[in-house]
Amino acid sequence: MNVSSFEYKDNMELLENIDYSAVKGSMFFNLYQRLLDIVLSLIGLVIGLPIIAIFGILIKIEDNGPITYKQERMGKGGSRFYIYKLRSMRTDAEKFGAQWATKDDPRITKVGNFIRKTRVDEIPQLFNILKGDMSVIGPRPERPSFTEEFNNDIPGFINRLAIKPGLTGWAQVNGGYDINPKEKLIEDMYYIKNRSILLDFKILFKTVKVVLTGDGAR
């Protein structure tokens, strides 16, 4: 058996431990959320595509590097997919491997600093929402390596995969990028256990505030 086979087996054993019993919701809630995802992602793309074009040009001008980049993330049930973002870091940002972004990270470019604060770099993920990989609201999708690492350090972190990941969520509006993995798990599990239309719209309103003020960005 090769290394990839061992990794596949380990991942399957890890994913089998996801606890779906804590998920609050119903068939009606799932239908409402999917309709919300489609409507908001379409509206967002109509508004966002010109913004992507403008900042894409600025990113290209700054260092002549690629405008976007992709990363593999984990979705509901451990499914894997690629998210796309407007590039906010130097092209050699991960020459030493995957690294957790820090506050005032020196790898962030000048244009990148602005698009991260305003969350403009996240706009391309509206395509992931429209496709169904993600939802507008839910836990932020993590990279597979980080998910496994965090779950080893914080048992139960894997339970964030019980629902679709989101573009925004309870953890994001209550801590943003500065929140640590343990705090993220607490906030995300609160949402998973208390999902409702009212809570969703509370998150959406708080998200607007985050976008306008740049709170929690790094």
C-alpha positions in Angstrom: 0.0 0.0 0.0 1.4 3.4 -1.0 1.5 6.6 1.1 -1.6 8.1 -0.6 -3.5 4.9 0.3 -2.5 5.3 4.0 -3.6 9.0 3.8 -6.9 8.0 2.3 -7.6 5.4 5.0 -6.6 7.9 7.8 -8.9 10.5 6.3 -11.8 8.1 6.0 -11.4 7.1 9.6 -11.3 10.7 10.6 -14.4 11.6 8.7 -16.4 8.7 10.1 -16.2 10.5 13.5 -18.1 13.6 12.3 -21.1 14.1 14.7 -24.2 15.0 12.7 -26.6 14.7 15.6 -26.0 18.3 16.8 -27.2 19.8 13.5 -30.4 21.8 13.8 -32.5 22.1 10.8 -35.2 20.6 8.6 -36.0 19.9 5.0 -37.7 23.4 4.9 -34.6 25.1 6.3 -32.3 23.3 3.8 -34.6 24.4 1.0 -34.7 28.0 2.3 -30.9 28.1 2.6 -30.3 26.8 -0.9 -32.7 29.4 -2.4 -30.9 32.1 -0.3 -27.6 30.9 -1.6 -28.7 31.0 -5.2 -30.3 34.4 -5.0 -27.5 36.1 -3.0 -24.7 34.5 -5.1 -26.3 35.7 -8.3 -26.8 39.2 -7.0 -23.3 39.2 -5.6 -21.8 38.1 -8.9 -23.7 40.8 -10.8 -22.2 43.4 -8.4 -18.9 41.7 -7.9 -17.7 40.9 -11.4 -16.8 44.5 -12.2 -15.1 44.7 -8.8 -13.1 41.6 -9.5 -12.0 43.1 -12.9 -10.9 46.4 -11.3 -8.9 44.8 -8.5 -7.6 42.1 -10.8 -5.9 44.9 -12.8 -4.5 46.4 -9.6 -3.1 43.1 -8.5 -1.5 42.6 -11.8 0.0 46.0 -11.9 1.5 45.7 -8.4 3.7 42.7 -9.0 2.7 41.2 -12.3 1.7 38.0 -10.7 -1.5 35.9 -11.1 -4.7 37.6 -10.3 -6.3 34.6 -8.5 -5.2 31.5 -6.7 -6.9 28.3 -5.7 -6.7 26.2 -2.6 -8.2 22.8 -1.8 -10.7 22.9 1.1 -12.9 20.5 2.9 -16.7 20.7 2.6 -19.6 19.0 4.2 -18.9 15.4 5.2 -15.2 15.9 4.2 -15.8 16.4 0.5 -13.0 18.2 -1.1 -13.2 21.1 -3.5 -11.2 24.1 -4.7 -12.0 27.7 -3.7 -10.7 30.6 -5.7 -9.7 34.0 -4.3 -8.2 37.2 -5.5 -4.5 36.9 -4.6 -3.7 39.0 -1.6 -0.2 37.7 -0.8 3.1 37.6 -2.6 3.6 34.9 -5.2 6.2 33.2 -2.9 3.9 33.3 0.2 4.0 29.6 0.7 7.4 28.6 -0.6 8.0 26.9 2.8 4.6 25.1 2.8 1.1 26.0 4.1 1.2 28.7 6.7 -1.6 30.1 8.9 -2.1 33.8 8.2 -1.1 36.2 11.0 -2.0 39.7 12.0 0.1 42.2 10.0 1.4 39.3 7.9 4.4 40.6 5.9 3.4 38.3 3.0 0.3 40.5 2.2 0.7 42.9 -0.7 -0.5 46.5 -0.6 -3.6 45.8 -2.7 -4.0 42.5 -0.7 -4.2 44.5 2.5 -7.3 46.4 1.2 -9.1 43.5 -0.4 -8.7 41.4 2.7 -10.1 44.1 5.0 -13.1 44.6 2.7 -13.4 40.9 1.9 -13.2 41.7 -1.8 -10.8 38.8 -2.1 -13.6 36.4 -1.2 -16.0 37.4 -4.1 -14.9 34.5 -6.5 -16.2 32.1 -3.9 -19.7 33.1 -5.0 -19.2 30.6 -7.8 -18.6 27.9 -5.2 -21.9 28.8 -3.6 -23.8 28.8 -6.8 -22.3 25.4 -7.6 -23.3 24.0 -4.2 -19.8 23.4 -2.7 -20.5 26.1 -0.1 -23.3 28.1 1.4 -23.5 31.8 2.1 -23.6 31.1 5.8 -21.6 28.3 7.6 -18.2 27.5 9.0 -15.3 28.7 6.9 -13.8 25.8 4.9 -10.3 24.8 6.1 -7.5 23.2 4.2 -7.4 19.4 4.7 -4.0 19.5 6.4 -5.2 22.2 8.9 -8.4 20.3 9.5 -6.5 17.2 10.5 -4.0 19.1 12.6 -6.6 21.1 14.4 -8.7 18.0 15.1 -5.7 16.3 16.7 -5.1 19.3 18.9 -8.8 20.1 19.5 -10.9 16.9 19.5 -14.2 17.6 17.8 -12.9 20.2 15.3 -14.0 17.8 12.6 -17.6 18.3 13.6 -17.6 21.6 11.7 -17.9 19.5 8.6 -21.4 18.4 9.6 -22.9 21.2 7.4 -21.8 23.0 4.3 -19.0 25.6 4.8 -19.9 29.2 4.3 -18.6 32.5 2.9 -19.5 34.1 6.2 -20.7 32.7 9.5 -21.1 33.2 13.3 -17.4 32.7 13.9 -16.4 35.2 11.2 -18.7 38.0 12.4 -17.7 37.4 16.1 -13.9 37.2 15.6 -12.9 37.3 12.0 -9.4 36.3 11.0 -8.1 36.9 14.5 -10.1 34.1 16.1 -8.1 31.0 17.0 -9.1 27.4 16.0 -10.6 26.6 19.5 -12.7 29.7 19.5 -13.7 29.1 15.9 -15.0 25.7 16.9 -17.0 27.1 19.8 -18.6 29.7 17.6 -19.3 27.4 14.6 -20.8 24.7 16.9 -23.1 27.4 18.3 -24.4 28.1 14.8 -24.7 24.4 13.9 -26.8 23.7 17.0 -28.9 26.8 16.6 -29.4 27.4 12.9 -32.5 29.4 12.1 -33.6 32.0 9.6 -33.4 34.7 12.2 -29.8 33.8 13.1 -28.9 33.7 9.4 -30.1 37.3 8.9 -28.4 38.4 12.0 -25.2 37.1 10.6 -25.8 38.8 7.2 -26.4 42.2 8.9 -23.2 41.8 11.0 -21.3 40.7 7.8 -22.3 44.0 6.1 -20.8 45.8 9.1 -17.6 43.8 8.9 -17.2 44.6 5.2 -17.8 48.3 5.8 -15.5 48.6 8.8 -12.9 46.0 8.1 -13.2 44.5 11.6 -11.4 41.3 12.2 -9.2 41.4 9.1 -5.6 40.5 8.9 
